[in-house]
């Protein structure tokens, strides 16, 4: 009977040292089957080192790590056949056509998707007979994703997949990555882009100086859902502060006609404010609600953490389905 682990990825007290320097201090997390889990953090935080250990391309110093029930350090073929990898920078044979590349790399896998299906999934239908060298940056990225998919993997690693993209190309690439979610694949994403993490991830772990400093959904990370909200509105001129309703556990300020309320009870305060305005026949012009953004929470979590980084040894070329590959 085939063994199915309770989680696709399990990491417990992972550490990685290079001599006296500790790149990964103590990281633990699990990723459920079919989940998109994001390691979010600044460059040099330890995200890529952690990912490369999970992929089996770096040895760990300490801790327990399992991917699909396998120890990546053992480099078992059965594990690699069920993994797909999209590195920061990938390279394939430029003189082949898109169709030829998928057909060739598909032969490496005992279980594979058809080249035609993968080309359709990554929206390269119009480029089937084009040489790889003629593809744009965004099209090359879709090719990379397709190559990670061709072996019908259960787990896919996306390491800083949109580094170097302009904002338009980044957002367009997200539709390709969402294809992986729609297929029910387990995805481990590393990024330092807040909007990318928020758009793609089911859960996020913020990594700083080799440690996880917060973990949660995009909406709840770092207590974001419970953080103080700011409500602003423009009231009629000459309205006296005494005319305002009372708000429990809220900070209220009236500067001329500009009202500002700060409270963690957003639904209650909004209900009290709008009910008062309706009953009093008062207009709430420019009513706006400001909740802390994911970036606000991220900066709060990482602002006091400093860790001078050193150059981490470059990972050697690997992953046959990507040809020449490098990772930063």
N, C-alpha and C positions, 0 to 999 in steps of 0.2 A: 504494500500500500504506500502511495506517495505521501511524504511528510509535508504538511503545509504549516510553516511557522506562523505564530499569531501576528507577527509584524513582518513587513517586507524588509525593514532595516532596524537593527538594534545596536545602539552605541552606549557603552557603559564605562564611564571614567576614562575616556580616551586621553592619552598624553603622547606628545611627540617632542623630543628634544634633539637639537643639533649641537653636540658638545655642551657648553654651559648655557646655551640659549634654549629656552622653552617656547616652541611655536604654538603648541596646543597644550593648555595647562590641565584642564579637567572638563571634558565635554561629555554629556550624556543626553540622549534623546532617542525616541522611537518614531518610526514612520509606518502608518497602517497601510495595508494593501489598498491600492487605488487612490491614495492620498497624494496631494502636491504639497511637499514640505520645503520651506525656503530657509536657507541660512543667509541672513542679511547682516552685512557689516562692511566697514571700510576696507580698502585695500590693505593687505597685510594682517588682517585680523585672525587668520587661521582657517578661513573657509575652504580654500582650495586644497590646503594640506589635508584637512579632514576628508574632503571628497576623494582625493587621490588614495588615501588609506582605504576608504570604502571600495574604491575601484580595484584595489589590489596592486597599485603601482607605487606605493610607499609603505615601508614597514612602520608599525607603531612601536612606541617605546613601552607603553603600558596600556592596560584596559582591555575590555572585551568588545569585539565588533562582529556582527553577523549580517550578511546580506542574503536574503532568501534562504536563511538557515545555514549558509556556508560561512566559513572564516575566510575573508578575502586574502589574507596573508598566504594561504595555501595555494592560491592561483589555480583552483580546479577548473577544468574545462567546462564542466556542467554549469558552474556559476557564470562564467564568461559568456556562454551561449545564451544566457537569459538576461544579459545586460546590454543596454545601449548607452553610448557616451557621445555627448556633444561638447567638445572642448572649446576653450576660448579662441583658439586658432586651429584650423584644420586644413588639411591639404589632400587633394585627390589628383588623379592623372588628368591634366588640363586638356590633353588631346583627344580624350574620349567624349562621346556624347552623353547626355544625361541618362538616356536609356541604357547605354552600354555600362556606365558606372554602376547603376543599380543591379543589372543582370550579373555583372562580375562579382560584386561584393555579396550578393545574395547567395552565391554558391558556397560561401564560407560557413553557412549555417544549416544544420539539419532541419530546423523548423524555421520557415521563412514566409514572408508575405510576397505576393507577386509584385514585380517591378511596376506593372501598370497601376495596381492599387495604391502603392506608395507614392508614385508620381502624382496621382490624383489627390491623395491626402495632403500633400505638401504644396499643392497648387502649382505644379510645374508642367501641366499638360501642354502648354504652348511652347515649351522648351525641350520637348522630348528628344528631338534630333539635333539640338544645338550643342556645340562643343562647350565643355565646362569653362574654358578660358573666356568665353563670351558672356558669361553670367554676371549680373550686377552683384553688389555686396549682399543685398537682401536675398537675392535668388540663390547665392552660394550658401547662405545660412539655411535656407529651406532645404537645399541639397544635403547639408550636414545633418539636419533633423531626419530627413528621409533615410540616410545611411544608418542612423541610430535605430530607425524603425524596421529596417529591412529584415532583420532576424527575428521579428515579432517578440521583442524582449518583454519581460515582466517589470523590470526596473530600468528607468532612464535617468541619467545624470546630465544636467544642464549646468555647466560651469561658466558663469558670466556670459551667457549666450548672446547678449546684444552689446558687448563692449565695442566701442568705436562706431556704433550706428548713430545716425542723426535721429532726432525725436520721431520723425515720420516713419523711418524704417523700423525703429524699435517697436512702435505701436503696431505696425503691420505684421511684424514677426510674431507678435503675441497670438494672433489668430492661428498661426501654425502650431505654436506650443499648446494652445487650448485643444487642438486636435488630439494630443496625447491624453489629455484629461478625458475627452469624450470617448476614447478607446479604453478607458479604465486602467491605464498604465499607472504604476507608482512612479512619481517624479521627485527627484531631489534637485532643487534649484539653488544655485548660489548667485547672489547679486549684491550690488551696492546701490541699486536704484530702488527708491521707495515705491514709486508708482508701479514698477514691474512686480515687486513683491505683493503689493496690494491687489493688482489685477489678476495674478495667477495663483497665488498660494491659498491653500486651505488653512495652513498654520505656518507661523513664522517663528524662528529663533534668532534673536539678535546676538551676534558674536562680536566680542571686542577683546583685544589682547589675549586671544586664545581661550576665551571662556564664553559660555552662554550667560548673558546678563538678564534676559527676559524671553519668555516663550508664550505664545497664544495665537488666537486667530487675528486677522488684520483689524477686526473691530474691537477686540479686547486686549490686545498686546499692551503690556505695561499699565493696565488699568485704564486704558483709553476710554472704555465705555462708562467708567465711573468718574472720569476727570471733570474738573469744573468747566462748565460751558459759559459762554458769554453771549448775552442777548442784548442787542442794541435796537433802538427805534427812535424816530423823531416825533416828538409830541407837539401839540399846539403851543404857540408862544404864550409866555406869561402863566403857564400852568404851575401852581404852587406845589412843592414837594409833599405837602400835607395831603394833597388830593390823591396821591398814589395809594394803592392798596398795600397792605402789609404782606411781606413775603417771609415765611419762616426759613431760617438757615440760608439766607441769600444776602449778598452785598449789593446794595442799590445806590446808584449815584445819578443825579440829575444835573447836567451842566448846561444851563440855558434851556434849550428845548431838546437836548440830546440825552436820552435815557440809556443807562448801562446797568445790566443786572448780571451778576456772577453767581452761579449756583451749580451744585452737582445734581440737583433734582430738576432736570430740564423739563420733563412732562408736566410736573406739578406747577412750576413757575410759569410756563407758557399758558397753561389752562387758567391760572389765576389772572395773568396779565390780559389775555384776550377776553375773558369773561368780564373783567372790569371795564375794558375799553368798549365792548359792545353795549353793556348796560348803561355806561355813561355817555355813549354816543361820541366817543373820542377816536380819532383816526390814529393808527399806528403806522405812520409813513416810514418807508425804508426799513421795515422790520427784518432783522437778520439774526441768524443763530450761528455762532462760531464754536465748533468743537475742535479739540486738539487734533491735528492731522497726524498721520502715521509718521511723517517727518518730524513733527514737533516731539512726539514721544521718543523717536529714535535719537534725536539730538540730546534730549534730556537724559536718556539712558547711557549715552556714550560720551557726553561732553567732559566728564571729569576723569575719564579713563585715558591715560597716556601710556604708550608702550613703544619705545624706539625699536623699529623693526630692522632686521638684518636680512641680507640676501639669502633666500632659501634656495638650495640646490635645485636646478632645473630638472624636471622629470624627463626621462629619456623617451624617445619615440615609442609609441605603442599603439594598441588597438588596430588590428589589421583592417577593419572596415573604414578607417579614416586615413590610411596611408601615412604620410609624414605628418606628425602631430606634435604640438608643443603646448605647454601650459605654464602660465605665469603665476 
